[in-house]
């Protein structure tokens, strides 16, 4: 599979690719850059995707498959949120999406709505993932929480900062690692 990346900048305007971010994302996603070439002020990259990281058919998990699992996914980056929701739904989970903590609380306004897992970014505008998790734990005491972040996991190494048991998935993550981590957390009693 070949992907072409291009800039929509006017001729004469420079476009910059964040190579460190791009390199980290491609390595963690199992993508190998085979060639690159500069053609008339643009770059062409040929990439090979690892079959190991492709999303496979959902694994059968008798414990989880017997339960209607509902996940509250809170992520301020729309692309990450939409892709994560699609992956989780494809694996049979019900997903409520929110782009921040306040919207998440609003979506849970109906007292009949229950959730089994909160999947939230740690750093978000208006309300942090931790603040949201602490608030939801008062309503759902058995709620499982999975934090995600593109920032260094050093922020998770400060035990005084966290009042919750930590489950963490660093960004960028693969579809496989997302589903595996969610299933692992949900299967813990």
N, C-alpha and C positions, 0 to 999 in steps of 0.2 A: 504494500500500500504506500503511495507517495502522497505527501501533503505539501502544498505550496503555500508559503507565507509571503505576503506582500504588504507594502505600505500604500496608504491612500494619500500620502503627503504630496503636495505640488512638486513639480520638477525643481530641483535646486534646494529644497528643504531636506534636511537630514532626518533620518529615522534611526532610532537606536533600539536594538534588541538587548534586553537584560540577560546577558549570557550566563551569569552565575545562577540566576533563577531558572532560566531555561535549561541549563545543564543539570541542575539538581532535580528538576521535575522530570526530565527525560531519564536520568539514571534511576530514580526511585520508581518510575513507572515501567521500567524494563524495556525502554526504547534505546536502540543503538543507532547513533548517527553514522551512516556509512560513508557519505561524501558530502562535501560542501563546495560550492563554487560561486564566484562572483561574476554575474552576467549583467553588464551595463548598469552598474551601481546597485545591483540587488544580489541577494544571496539565495542559493538554492540548496536545500538540505534534503537528502534522501535518508529516510529513517525506517528501521525495521522494528516491528513490534514483537515483543516476546509472547509466544502463545501461552506461557505460564501465567501471565497477568490478564489474559482475556477473561471476561466474565463467563463462567461455565454455567451449565444448567444448575438451578438451585439444588443444594444438597438436601437430602431428606433427613430431618431431625424430628423424630417422633414426638418428643416433648414439646418443641416449639410449634410443630405443624398442627398440633391438636388445639392450640390456643389462638384466639384472635389477638395478636400482638399489635399494639398501637404505639407508635413512636412520635414524639414531638421533636421535630427538626428545626432548630433555630440557628440561622446562618445569615449574616448580613451581605455576603457575596452571593448575588443571585445565581450566577453560573454554578458555583459549588453546591448551593442549596438545591437547585433544580436537578442537577446530575445525581447528587446523593439520594434525593427522593425517588428518582426514577430507578436507580439501582435497588434500593430497599423495597420498593413496590414490586419490582420484577421478581424479587425473592420472597414475595408473599406477605410482606409487612404492610400494615396500614400506616399512613404517614400524614401527620398534620404539619404543614409548613408555616413558618413565621420568619420574618426578616429581622426581628429584634425582640428583646424581652417583653416589652410592653405589648406588642402585637401577639406574642405567645400567650400572655395572660388574658388578653381579650378573647383569643380563640378558645380558651378554656373556661370562658365565662359561664357556659351551661354546666350546672353541677352534675349532670348525667354523663358528661364526657370524662373518660378515664384514660390514663396513659401508663404504659409499662416502662418506657425508657425515654429519658431526655437526652437528645444528642445535640449539643450546643457548642458553638464557638466560645472561647473564653473571653476574648477581647472584642467587645461590640460597643457601639455608641449607646448612650442613655442608660443601659443596664448591662452589667457584666454577666457572663455565663454563670459565674459563681453565685451572684446575687439572685439570679433567676432560679437556680437549682435550690438554694436555701429556702426561697419562698415556696417553691413547689413541693419541697419535702414536707412542709407543714400540712399540705393538703393530701399528698400521696406519700405516706411514710415509708412504703416499700419501693418507692420509685428508684430505678437504677439510673445512673447518670454517666454519660460518656462525653468528656470534654475533647474538643479539637482545637488546634491552633497552628498557625504558620510561624509563630514566634518560637524562640528557643524554649525547650522544656525546662530551662533553668528556673522559670517562674513557678514550676510545679515542685521544686525542691525546697521550698520554704514552708515547713509544716505550720508555722504560725499564721500563714496567709489563708490556709484552707481549713474549713470546718467540716468538710465532706471527705469521704473515702474517694480516692482519685482513681478514675479510669481515664486514660489519655490516649488519643490517636493523633500523631503529628501529621500536619499537612506538608506537602501533598500526600494523599493516600491513594492506594489503588482500589478498584471496586472489590477485589478479593479481600484485601485487608479490612475494608470497611465492614463487609458482611461477616467475615470471620470474627471480628471484634464484637460486633453487635450480638451475634449468636452466642459467643462465649459469655458475655455479660448477662444476657437473658437467661442462660442455662444455670447460672450460679444461684444457689439458694441462700 
